[in-house]
Every structure is written in structure tokens, then in C-alpha cells.
């Protein structure tokens, strides 16, 4: 695929938003715009119903309630980790699939959390008052403290999660109040061979033939939760030209970032990510070739690494095209001129230069910050548990508003769920991950770096990793619980080598974090807020904010796109999957499909594409029609969508979904999932 194919849509960035563009918040949704384009106007009741039927998987995906008894639909790849954790050498549920024939057979996922957005409150004035008149660093600290106060007051129980969300790069702050579900049980997941049919070669491409779907159920008091707001299932499905909505949680976009930020990301951070993931992919592939169990333990990591690598390659293609930054530069120059000329906004005139200076400082700090504070140099679940224990004890001794943001009271239920998770840990894989990342720590900081010398001493990365994993007791959830309950005294007495390692480096990790927050994050936040307020003064608020892994609603239509002088049709069929079957991975249909072939209607639509604006994080999002009925399930985007972090064009960008008809057809005729299919039909 030529790079220009990814870039052409982005040349229109300086122009007004096109039809179908936008990941809109529910409290600022452009209903009139939808009516003008499609003749349907979602009213407040419709928006409320859709919001309450939508959910977020806190670990990074979207989903939706599809029955009144807590049933949640999402992607297979969104629950892949859960299925892996529930597998054993004797019962590989990833390869074999899983179906709970009855409610007692539904199995709890060790650390999956589901959030339902129940309320949005604008708290911009409170944040603005907290930071007024303060220096950049002091304002950053005051902003975080006020956010923690607001969240603590909102979270009245462990069943309530509250997040203050920064929108429009700090121009608006909204409080999102969620209903939190932490008892989440697996109901159905097909075999990996059909969930990810086509594998990496088909990833971000179309036509597709994948049943990337799964169902889990949320429980309360050991019973299925009552969820009266849910999406009904459309057995009739959808057709070309039909209006579609996608409700979900897009992870991040950078469409409002400055040219300095985008150029730095392209030239520095993105290059490092591509090199890191490329090397890690090779190492994981080698590890998986050691044996069947090694392959089983590492395949989740390999899946996410390959997915990320392909996505970042596409993003790099977009950002390396000179026309993209040229368009951004022209738009930024025009905005800066308007800002400087208007008395209402001239205080923001220097904001772009201040951001550029902070970005340059960030480039100096980023490698050490990533390796040490973000833990990329210590990639082990055991290290993560140790850091959580050490920091939890230290942070809980402080007032809530003075803690590191991830250790405030509102985040404690999620911390506890992860810390006490019964998910299995495998010694060999933990040692492999840690040794690989320690090697990168030494490589990137240098063998003479004081921290590297402190960590490695006279040992090699391989030897140190093997010893730490062998001697650690943190593989046992009971041991982690005892240290959590014992607090500072228990940690002081602990002989666990991972606890000792975290203690040894924590002061420096905190120091590099503080430097990054004070010298990079603080001025960027402050000056983006100035730009946002200037935009509001000049343009109003009819623009959607960048994605923030919070609930958004996009609108579009079922539609193919032009490619190489032809039109790519918007639907594939089940028959097409059999036509693509070669018998060898990644194009090998599972035995259950081959056995059921004669019972299937090959004309049943399998996958489809729409013009909805989506991005990573929308995985698991429902595709609904104007009557708020399920017609599809988002699981991917096409190759043109890989530049979607920075722009969108409805002519080429497409969201890829599993057709709702294929899901029901497979449940009925392949998996014998009668109870589940009946529940989806509402009968």
C-alpha cells in the first residue's frame, strides 16, 4: 500500500469537519448535524438509553449490555487475557473456545472490570479556580489535588468509580461517574482460529472473515446483575447506506496537538516504539518456539505486540508524509494569527512556543522516564506487584489529594483487584520478560550508568532475572495480600528480592517522574488550556475533543470505499470464509466450522465496514441502528484508518465489524449455544 493512500484524506485537516467525522461526547452530541445528514435526530432520551447500555472494559476495551441480566458483548481479543488465564495445559480455552452451557458454568475472569457511565458533570470552574495565579508546576499539582478531591467526594462506595476527565486539551473538565462491576464471568469465546482468522496478514485489512466476539456477564451479590438498559438484537441486520452509530471508548487521538508535539512524537517517541516492539516481537517468537507451553504462555503478549507494531507502522507512514505536517503547520499558523490579533485571546499567543520548549525538555527526559517510572526496563508482573505494594503503603500514609494519582482512594478497588488476582504467573516467562527488558535498560542507559550498575551489580540480565523470579514469593496472591495488609512494617521485614529492587530504585523513579511532570507535563497542560480557551472564543464549542478512553458516540453509514479503481464492497459472507480457508494458520478454520459447513447459510453476512470514526479502544463497541438495536460489533479498522490518530476522511477511513447476523448464526448452528442465542433474541 502506498503511503499516499494513507495520507490523502489528512490533507483536509485545515478545513471544517466532514460529515461522519467525530468521536462526540454524549453531553455535547451534534444531533442537528446527524439530522441534516441522515434525517434522524437522536433526542435526549435516546442518548441516555444508549449511554446506559454502553460499557467500558477498564483494561482497555469497549462493550455493551445485550440483555437485562448483565450480559455484555465485546471482542474476543478484549477478553483474550481472561481466557488465557482460565486455561491450563489440559484445557486450552484459547485454542478450543469456551461456552458456559448454564449460569453455574460461567467462570470468573481474575481481573476484568466493567464500567457503566451513569452521570457526567462539568467541573471546569472548580479546576480553573484551583490553578488560578499559580506557577506551571504548582498549578499542575493543584490541578491533580482538586481532581482527587472531586473524585473522592463522588466515589461513595467501591461500586462507584469516578474520574475527572480533561477534554479539549484542558479546555473542559468533566466528572464521569461510573457503576463499577468487578465480578465479571466468561460466558462465551470462540476458538482463536476463527476469532482472529487471517491473523496478522489480515489485521487492519478488508475483506475480513473473523468472529472476533465474546460474551461475559457482570454479577452482583453472586447473582447476574440487573441491567434494564441494554441493546436489543436486530436479526434483520443492516444494509449498504443505512445509518449506523458506534458507542464506545476510543483510546487516544492527537488531532488537537501542536505541530511541535506531532513532530517530536514522529521523530523520537514513535521511532523508539517501533524499534522496541520489533525487537520484542522477535524475542517473543523465539520464546514461543521453545515448546507448546511457552507458546501458550506468551501468545497474548505476542498478539498485542504484533497488533501494536502494525498500528504504529501505519501511524509512522502517515506522519512521515510531508504533506501532513504541512497542512498542520498551515492550520496552526492561521490560528496563531487570529489569536494574536484578537484582544480576547492574545494571552494565548505565546502558548505554542511554550509547548515547543516543554516538548524539547521532554525529549531529554523521556527515555529514562519510560524505562524507570513507566517500568519498561522491568517488564515483569512480579515487579509490578512489588511496586504497587511499596507505593501503596507509602501513598496511603499521605492525604488523598497529595498522593500519586493512581493511588487515590477512588482507584483502590482496581488496585486491589489486580494485586490479589488469581491469574497464573509462569516462572520461565516472567524471567524471560524481565531479562529482555533489563538488557534494554542497560543498552539504552549504558553500562556505566549508576542506576544500571545498582540494578545489575555483577550479574547479567539473564542471571539476575532468573534469581529474582526463583526467590520471589509474590507469585502467591496470599503472600501479596499479607504484605498489603501488613503495610510498611511488613514491607520493611520482607526479604522478597522484588520488594528490595523496587525500594532501591523508587527514589530515582519518583525523581524522574517529578521532573517530567513539573518541566514537561505542567507547561504543556497550562498552554494547551490557553489554546483551548482561545479556540472556544473564536470558534465556539462545535468541535469534538480528542479521544481520552471515555465514552463517545460516532455516526456514519454502511459503505465501502474506492480502492485501485474499484469499489470495496461493504460486506463479506460466511461462504467467503470457507473460500479463504487453506488449512494452515492463519487461514485455517477450526474443526467446529468445518464440521458444521453443510448446516450453514453461506450467504449470511459475516463482516462489514462503516464510515464511523473510531480508533483503538473502540474494540468491542456495538454498532447500532437508529432504533438502538445491535447490527454489528466493532473489532478493527481498515488500512486507511491507521492515520486516524491525526485525521479522518469518510471517503477512505472505515470501521470493521462482525455482522450481528453472523454471531447469531454461529451460536445457533456451530456452537449449539441455544440459551445464549435465546437471551440475545430476548425470548
N, C-alpha and C positions, 0 to 999 in steps of 0.2 A: 504494500500500500504506500503510495507516495505521500510524503509529509504534507504537501499542499492540500491533499484531500482532508486532512485533519484541521488545516488552518483556515481555509477559505471562509467558513462560517464566522470565524472570530474577527474578521476584518470589519465587521459591522458594529463593533463594540461601542464606538462613539455615538452611534445612532440610538434612537429610542428603542425600548424593549419591543421585541416582536411578539406577535400572537403566540401563545403557548409557552412563552418563556416565563420562568419564575418559580421559586420554591417559597410559597407565601405562608406567613403565619396566619393562624386561624382568626386572630383578633384584628387582622388588617387585610383580609382576603378581598380581592377585587371582583366582587360578584357582578358588578355592572359590566366589567370587561368581558367576563365569561358570557353574559347575556348577549353582548354585542357580537361576539364571535360565533356563538353556538345556539343562541336563542333559549338558553336556560339560565335562570338566576337562582343560585343557592341562597336560601334565606337563613336566618339565624337558627331556626330550629333544625334545619338540615345540617348546618355546620356543627352544631352542638352534638347531634347524633353521631356524625362521622368522627368527631374528635373523641368521643367517649368509647367508640368501638375500635379505636386505634390504640396500639400499644408499642412500647419500646422494650427491646431486649437490652438490658443495661450493659451487657458485654459488647454491644456494637451493632445491633441489627434492629429491624422493624418487624411488626406483626400486627395481627388484628383478631379481635374476638369474632368467632363464627358460630357461636351458639350461646344460649343463655346459661350454660353450665360450665363456664370457664374455659372452653375450648379455644385455643389460639392457633392460628395458621401462620407459618413462617417458612423460610427456606431450609432445606436440608443442611446447607453449608453454615447456617446460623446456629444449628444445634449439633453440628458435627462433633464439636469438642465433648458435648454431653454424651453422644452415642459412643464416642471413643472411650470415655471414662467408664461407661457401663459395660464395656466389652472385656472379654477375658481371652486367653489363648484357646479355650474350649468353645467359646461363643463370641465370635467376631460380629458384633451387631452392625458395624460399619459395612462390612462386605455382604452380610446376609440380610440386612434390613431388620426392622423391628415393627411388630404390631401387637398392641395390647388388645386381646380379644374381648376383655371385660374390664371394668374400672379397677378391680383389685390388681390387675396385671400392669397398670400404669406405674412406671418406675421413676423415682425422684431423680432429677438432674442434680449433681452435687453442688453446683454453684451458679445456677441460672436465676436471674432476677427479671421480672416483668414489671414495667411501669405503665400506668394509665394516667394520662393528663386530665385532671379534673377541674383545674382553675388556673387562669392567667391574670396577674395583677401588675400594673405598671408601677415600678418603684424608682423610676428615673430621678424624680425630685429628691428622694432620700439619698441616693448615691451622690448626686450633684452637691447637695448640702454638706455631705461628709468630706468631700475633697476640696471644697472651695478654699482658695487662698493658700494652699499648701504646695510645697515643692513637689517635683515629679515623684521622688522616692516616697516622701511622706504621704502624698496623695494615693499612691499605689497601695501602701499599707492601710491607709484609712478606708480605701475602697473595699479591700478584701475584708477588713474588720466589719464594715457595715453590712456587706453581703452575708457574712457569717451570722451576724445578729438577726438579720431578716430571716434567714433560713432556720435558725434555731427557734425563733418565735413561731414559725409556720409549722415545723415538724412536731406535732403534738403527740405522736406515738411512733413506734418503729414501723407501723404500717403506712406512714406518711413520709414521702420523700419530697424535699423542697430544694430547688436550685434557682439561684438568681442568674439570669441569662443575659449576656451582653449581646446586643443586636446593633446592626449598622455600625460596626467597629466602635462601639461605645456610645453611640448617639442615643440609644434607648436601653434601659434595663428593665426586664420583666421578671417577675417571680412566677416560676412554674411549680405548681403543687401537684404531686403525683400520688396515686394509690399504689403502694408497693406490694408486690406478691413475691415471696421468696420460696414458697413451696410450689415448685414447677415440675411436673411429671411428664415424661415422654409417653406419647400415645402412638405415634406412627412415624417411621422414617423408612423410605425405600432403600434399596441397595445403592451403594455409592456408584456402581457401574451405570445406573440409569439416572441418578441424581446429578451426576457430573459427566454424562455421556458426551463424548467428544473431547473431554479433558482440556489440557492447556491449549492444544491447537484450535479448539472451537471457542475458547474463552474470549469474550468481547467480540464475538463474531455472530453472524446470522446468514443463512438459516441455522437454527438450533433445534435439538431434539432431546431436551433434558427434563426430567421430572424432579426439578430442584424444589421439592416441597416437603414439609413435615408438619406434624401437629403435636402440640404439648397442651397440658391443662393446668390451670392455676387452682390451687387448693387453699381453703381457709378452714382452720379447725379440723384438719384431716378429712374435709369433705370438699367436693368440687365447689368452687366459688360461684355465687350467683352473679351473672353478668348480663343484666337486662338489655344493655346497649351492645348490639352485635350486628354484623353484616349478614343479611340473608344471602343465599346462594342462587345465582342465576343459572339454571340448567340450559337456558336457550343461548347463553353466551353473548358474544358481541360480533360485529361485522365491520368491514372496512368503512371508514368515515364516521363511525359512532364516536360520540363524546365520551371521554374517559377521565377519571380523576385518580390520582395516586396520593395516598396519605401515608406519610412515614417520616423517618428521621434521617435526612441527609447529613452526612458527617461533617464535611467542611468544603467550602469553596473560597476562592480568593478573588472574586470579581470586583471587590471594592478595595483591594490592596493597591499601594502606590507602585509606581514603576521601579523605584529603588528596592522595594521589598521583593517584587517579582524577579528582578534581575539577580538579586543576591540568592534567592531560592534556586533559580536556574543554574547559576554559576557555581554555587557552593553546596548547599544542602542537598539538592536533588542529585547531583553527581555522586556525593558520598553515599546516599541511599541506594542508588543503582549499583555501585561497586560493592557495597556491603551485602545487599541481597543476592547479587550474582555469586559472590563467593560462598555465602551461606547456602544457597541452593545446591551448589556443587558438593559442599560438605555433607548436607543432609542426604543427597542422593547416594553418596558413598556410604554413609552410615546405614541407610536402608538396605544396601546390598549385603550387609553383614549377615543377615538372616531374616526369617519371617517375623520374629518378634520385634527385632529392631525396626523393620519396615512398618509394623503396626504402630509402634510407639511414636514414630517420627512423622507419620503421614499427615497428621493435622498441621504440624508446623510446615511441612513441605507444601501443602496445599495453600496455606496463607502466604508463604514466601513467593511461590510462583504467581499467585494472583496479584500480589503487590508489585512484583517485578514487572509484570506485563502492563499494569496500570501506570506505573511510573515511567516506563519506556514511552508510552503514548503521551504522557504529560510532557516528557522531555522533547519529543518530536514537536509538540505544539509550541513550547517555549523557545525552541531553537530556531523557529521560523522568524526571520527579521520583521516580517510584516505585522506580527502580533504585537511586539513591543512598540513598533512604530505607531500602530493605532492607539495603543495605550498612552504613549507619550503625547500624541496629538490631543487626545481627550483630556489628559491631565493638564497640559499647557493651557487649554481653553478654560478649564475650570479654575485654575490658579489665577488667570487674568480676570475672570469675573469676580472671584473672591477678593482680590486686591483692590478692585475698583468700587466695590460696594461697601458703604460705611457700616452696614450691619455685620459684615463678615471679615473685615480686614484684619481682625485679631488672629485669624487662621492663616494669614498669608505666608507665614514662615513655617507652617506645620510640616510641609513636605521636606524641607531641608532638615528640620529637626529629626524627622523619621529616618532620613537617609543617614544622618550621623549615628543614630542609635543602631541602625542596621549594620553599619561598619563595625561598631563595637561588638555587636552580636557575633559577627564572623570570627572575631578573635576568641570569644568565649565558647562558641558552640560545640567544638569537638570535646573539650573537657566536660562541659555541661552534659552532653549526651552520654558520654562514657560513664561518668561518675554519678551524677544526680539522677539521670534517667535510667541508669543501670545497664546500658548497652554493653559495658565491659564486664558485666557479671550476670550473664543470662542463665539463670537457674531459678526454678521455683523455690528452691530451698533458700537461696539468697533473698528472694522476695519476701518469703515468710519471716526471715530473720530481720530484715529491715523494718517490716511492718511492726514486729514485736518491739524492737528497740525504739522506734519513733513513736509508737502508740503510747508507751509508758512515759516518754519524755513530754509528748504533746498534751496528754491528759492532765499533766500537772500544771498546765497553763490555763488561763481563762479562754473560753471558747473562741472569742474574737481575735485572740493573739496566736492561735495555732496555725500550722501549715494547713492550707485549705482542705487537703484530702483527709485530715484528721479531726475535722469539726464534728460536733455531736450528730449533725444530720447525716454524716457519712458512716457512722459507727456500725449500723446494721449491715451495710455492704462489706465493710472491713471484716466483721465477724464471720459473715458467710464464707468469704474467701479464705480467711485464716483457718477456719475449722472444717473446711471442705474435706470430704472423704475421697476426693478424686485420687486415683493411684499415682504414685511417683515411681519412676524406674531408675535405679542407681546408674546403670550404664548410660542412659540417655541424659540424665542430669549432669553426669561427669563430662559427657561429650559436649553439651551446650556450654558449660562453664569453661572448659578448656579452650574451646574455639574462641569464645569472647575474651578470655584472658589473653590469648595470643594477639587478638586485635587491639586490646588495651596496650600491650607492650609495643606493638607495631606503630600505633598512632601517636602515643605519647613519648615513645623512645625508651630504650633500656636504662638510660641514666636518669630518667625522671624519678623524683623522690617517692612519689606515690607508687609507681611501678616497683621500685626496689622494696618498699614497705610491704606491698601485697605479695610479691613472688618470693622475696628473700633469695635463698639459694636453690629454690625448686623451679622446675619447668612448669608451664601452664598445665600440661597433662598430669604431672605428678601431683601438683597442688590440688587440682580439681578432683582427682581420684581419692586423695586423702580426705579432703573436706567432706565429700559425699559419703565415704565409708564411715567416718567418725560421727556424722551428724545424727541427732535423734529427731530432727524436725520432720522427718518423713512420717512420723506418727502424729495424727491430729490430737491425740490425748496429750502428747508432750507439748505441742504448741498451745493447747488450752491451759495447761499447768503454768506455762511461762506467762501467758496473758493474764491469768488470774493472780499470779504471784507478783506481777508488776516489776518495779525497779529492783526490789530485793531479790526476786527470783532470777532476774537477768544478771544481776551482779554476781550471783553464785553459780550461774550456768557455765559449764565447760564446753558447750557446743561450739565447734570451730566457726560456724557461720555467724553466730552471735558475736564472737570475738572479732571476726573480719569486719562486720558492719560497724561495731564500736570503733575499730581502729581507723576507719576512713570516714566516719559520719561527719566529723567536724569540717573536713575539707569539702565534702559533698554539700553540706549546708552553706559553706562559704561561697562556693561557686554558684550555687542557686541564688544566694542573696545578691551577689554581684550581677548576675544575669537579670534578676527581677528589678534591681534598682537602676541599672545602667542601660538596659535594653527594653525590657517589658514596660517599665514605668513611662519613659518618654514616648514610646510608640503608642501606648494606650491614651495618654493625655492628648497627643496631637491628632490621633485618629478621632477622638471625641470632638476636637475643634473642627476638623474637616466635616464630620457628620452633621454638626450643628449648622455649618455653613451650607451644606447641601440642602438641609431642610429649609433654610431661609430662602434659598434660591430656587429650589425645585419642588418644594413640598415633600410629602411623605408617600408619594405614589410609586415608590421603588421598593422592591423586595430586599431583605437583608441577606448577607452571605449565610450559608448553612452553618449550623452550630450543634448538630446532633440533637436538635429539638424538633418537635412535631411541625411538619409543613404539609401544605396541600398544593399540588400542581394540577393543571388541567391540560388536556390535549385531545388527540383523536387516534384511532387505529389507522395507521397509514404506513406504507412502505416508503422507499426513497430511491432516487436515481443513482445508479452506480454503473460506470463503464458503458454508458449508452443504453442501459436497460433499467427497468424498474424492479427493485427487490420487492417481492410480494410480502404482505404483512403477516401471513400465516404459514405454518408448516403443519404436517399431518402425522398421525401415528404411522401410517404406511411409509412415510418418508424415513422414519427412524429405522424400520426394517431394511429399507433400501440402503441406508448408510452403514448397516451392521457388517463388519468384516470378520468378527470372531476373535479379533485381537485388540487388546487395550490400546487406546481409549475408546475404540469403536466396537466394543463387544457388549451386546445386550445381555442382561442377566438371564439365567435359566428360567426364571418365572415368566419373563416376557416371551421367550421362545416357546415355552410350553403353552402359553395362552394365545398364541398368534391367531389361531383359527377362530377364537371366540371374540376377537377384537374387530371393531369397525375401523378400518384403515383410513376412512375419510374424516375421522374425528380430529378437529384442530388440536395441535399439540402445543406449539409455542407461537407467540405473536409479538408484534412490535407496535409501539405507540409513540406519539410526539411529546409525551410528558417529560418535563425537565426533572431529571433525577441525578444522583451521584452516589458514591459509596456511603453506606449507612441506610440507603433505601432498600437494601436486600431484605426480602420478607414483607415488603409493602404490598397491601392489597391494591389491585386495580378494580375500581368500582364504576358503575354507570350512574346516570343521573338519579336513579331510584335507590342509590346506595346499596346495590347488590354486587356481590363478588363476580367479576368476569375474568379475573386473572391474578397472577402472583408475580411481582417483580423479582427477577433474580440476576439481571445483568444489564449492560448497555452494549450498543454496537461499537465498532472500532472508532467511529467519529466522536463518540461520547467521551473518549479519553482526554480530550481537551476541555471537558466540561467544567473543570475547576475554574477556568478563566473566561469562559464564554459559552454561548448557546445559540444554535440555529435550528429552527424547526424543519428546515429543508433536509438536513442530514442526521442530526442527533436523534437517536432512537433508544427508548427503554425496551428491554426484552423481558417477556413474562411467560410463565406457564399458563396455558389456557385453562380456565376453570372446568371446561368440559373434559379435558384430558385427565385432570385429577380425579374427578368422579368416575370416569370410565375405567381408570386403572384400579381404583378402590373396589369397584363392582366386579370387574372381570379378571383381574390379575391377582389381587391380594385377598379377595374374599372378606373384605372389611365391611361387612354388612352394617354393623352397629354404627360405625363411624360415618359411613355414607348416609345412613338414615338420619343421623344427628345433623349432618350438613344440610340435608334437604328440609330439615325442620319438621320431620314426621315422627 
